[in-house]
Amino acid sequence: MFKFFRNVASEMRKVSWPKRKELTRYTITVITTVIFVALFFAVIDLGISELMRLIIGSK
């Protein structure tokens, strides 16, 4: 078990951590993408809902 944690610590030292500027840029990219996808699917959902209302309401 101790060997496992020593190996984990050794591997963690090899990790290339992003700089603060990179991390900020990546975070903004992810948040922007999530917002865009959420809005896209909300618009699609509203469109399909309205289409269903028109189809069902016309019978």
C-alpha positions in Angstrom: 0.0 0.0 0.0 2.9 2.4 0.8 4.5 1.6 -2.5 1.3 2.6 -4.3 1.2 6.0 -2.6 4.9 6.5 -3.3 4.2 5.8 -7.0 1.2 8.2 -6.9 3.4 11.0 -5.5 6.1 10.2 -8.0 3.6 10.5 -10.9 2.0 13.7 -9.5 5.5 15.3 -9.7 5.6 14.5 -13.4 2.3 16.2 -14.1 2.4 19.4 -16.1 0.0 21.7 -14.3 -1.5 24.6 -16.3 -0.5 28.1 -15.5 -3.1 30.5 -14.1 -3.6 32.3 -17.4 -4.2 28.9 -19.2 -6.5 27.7 -16.5 -8.6 30.9 -16.7 -8.8 30.6 -20.5 -9.8 26.9 -20.3 -12.4 27.7 -17.7 -14.0 30.5 -19.7 -14.0 28.2 -22.8 -15.8 25.4 -20.9 -18.4 27.8 -19.3 -19.1 29.5 -22.7 -19.5 26.1 -24.4 -21.9 24.9 -21.7 -24.0 28.0 -21.9 -24.1 27.8 -25.7 -25.1 24.2 -25.7 -27.8 24.8 -23.0 -29.3 27.7 -25.0 -29.2 25.7 -28.2 -31.1 22.8 -26.7 -33.5 25.1 -25.0 -34.4 26.7 -28.3 -34.7 23.3 -30.0 -37.0 22.2 -27.1 -39.2 25.3 -27.4 -39.4 24.8 -31.2 -40.5 21.2 -30.9 -42.9 22.0 -28.1 -44.5 24.7 -30.2 -44.7 22.4 -33.2 -46.4 19.7 -31.1 -48.8 22.3 -29.8 -49.7 23.4 -33.4 -50.1 19.8 -34.6 -52.2 18.7 -31.6 -54.2 21.9 -31.4 -55.2 21.7 -35.1 -57.0 18.4 -34.7 
